[in-house]
Amino acid sequence: MDLYLQGGEETLPPKAVIFASDADAWFALDYRLDEQSPRVLHWSEYEEEPIELSGSFREFLEKLSKL
């Protein structure tokens, strides 16, 4: 997933939606593989590639509830 920072603005690849951020880190729903159940990704400006946190948003929420 390419994320470009241009003038302080994030430009996302198609079918990716940021739902949370913290300065230099982002959480996004990635609809590129499945438009009905997007993967949840995390990446920061220090990472070359995003990290897949879960295969779906539902799975992501279930993991959060176990913390």
N, C-alpha and C positions, 0 to 999 in steps of 0.2 A: 504494500500500500504506500503510495507516494503522498507525502504531505509537504506542501511547499509553504514556506513563510515568506510572504511578500508584503513588505511595508507593515509588519505587525499583524497581518491578516492571514488566517488559515484558508487554504484552498484544498478542498477535499476531493478525493477521487469520486467518480460517479457511484451512487448507491451506498454511500457511507454517511452516517449522521452522528455527529458528536452529541452525547447526552450529558457529559460532565467533563470539566477540565479544572486543572489546578496549575496555573501559570505555564509550566513547560511540559505538562503531561495531559493526555486526553484519553477518554473512554468513548468508544464509538460502537454503533450498531452497523454491522457490515452486511448489506443486503445483496452483495455480488453473487454469492453462491445459492442463496435461498431467499426469495422475496417474501415468503410466509413466516420464516423463522430465522432471523438474522443472528449471525455470530456476534459475540461481544469481544472487542479488541481493546488493548491498552498499548499506548506508545508514548514516548517522550522525544524531545529533540535530541536526546543522547542515544537513542536506540536506532539502529539501522532498519530494523523490521519491527512491525507491531507484534505483540504477544497475544495469542488467542487465550482469553480467560475462560470462555465457555462456548459450546456449540450452539447455544440459543440464549435468548434473554431469560426465559423461564429457568433454565439451568443456572444461569448467573444469579438469579434471585434466590434459588434454592441453596446455592453455595453461601450466599450472604447470611441466610437465616441460620446456618450451622455455625457461624462465627461466635 
